[in-house]
Amino acid sequence: MYATRVTRRVQAPAEAVYRALVDPDALAVWRVPENMTARVHTFEAREGGAFRVSLTYDDPGGAGKSGGRTDTYRGHFAKLVPGVQVVEVFAFETDAETLRGTMTMTTTLTETDDGATDVEILHEDIPDDIPREDNERGTRMALDHLARLVEERNPPTD
């Protein structure tokens, strides 16, 4: 098991970023690596609320953790602090023993003096069979999508 931490500055207020973290339609757009499509099956954005999400490789040759070309994970929201933090506890739906186990993802928002937001995603207890580089690259891609989505919805005012 290992942990990764990825941070990105988003040119939008923390409250706007937070809304994208707890909106299932927004999540399906931003929390997906390149060359994959997201489907949100269940999403109860409240502490203790459940979620279930599938990420499917666009390439028919992609190998998913849950079978076929799909990675499906399910879990719950352990902590929601509006405008500040989202803590998710989840596990992959998989038959592969080496990919099982509960992971925690903590997304922390820190608003900057200029109205931007530093978004930090800390993944903990990632199974060793998931390459660290893949996890970090996927997280960076997702944060890039999040920035693009939130910045388009919240353009700067002059």
Secondary structure, 3 states (H helix, E strand, C coil): CEEEEEEEEECCCHHHHHHHHCCHHHHHHHCCCCCEEEEEEEECCCCCCEEEEEEEECCCCCCCCCCCCEEEEEEEEEEEECCCEEEEEEEECCCCHHHCCCEEEEEEEEECCCCCEEEEEEEEEECCCCCHHHHHHHHHHHHHHHHHHHHHHCCCCC
